[in-house]
């Protein structure tokens, strides 16, 4: 059986036969990897740390017919700050679930890996969860080729001078005239400016953006609608986040 190594961030782990776990990683070299890890509960297991979400590890794997097998792991970076705050944990889980749901095994994207790692580091450093989550989702949508149109009307392609509305089916923001022919949610100037900003600013520098909390929520809500419509994803962590801030 062929073996390989990869650097990966743990996204999710679920129970599997006995003390085994199936762990989903996002790796720099191979994109999403799902692997069985054995003997997790045993004392001295080198794999115990790896099944913790958001751990960054050097992974040693054996390729399998269905699932690969994790034979060894070397911890590179851990983020104990993330589970220490429910909100941070909620947004990190949202990012992990989104990554797992939107990617397929064997399709590597070093750019997405780098953005994911930078986003997890930013959350651990105390950056605002809604901003990090929205910026990450925009980067992911961009890499998948389904980013929302924000700079101009997605229907008539005119510059957006007046009020703007978001319409998922149109693929982004639309102008008032195009809206007359269909629905759409009004998007405030602050949230629009923020969405532009999120595309330009790396995760570790989001702190520099001047943002009102309601603008951050509005921007994230728009990104969520876009994800739901264009990727068809329903994320379980959304419910968790809703319970935190009703
Ligand atoms: Zn238009």
Boltz pocket constraint, residues with backbone or C-beta under 6 A from the ligand:
constraints:
  - pocket:
      binder: B
      contacts: [[A, 153], [A, 154], [A, 155], [A, 156], [A, 157], [A, 158], [A, 174], [A, 175], [A, 176], [A, 177], [A, 178], [A, 179]]
      max_distance: 6.0
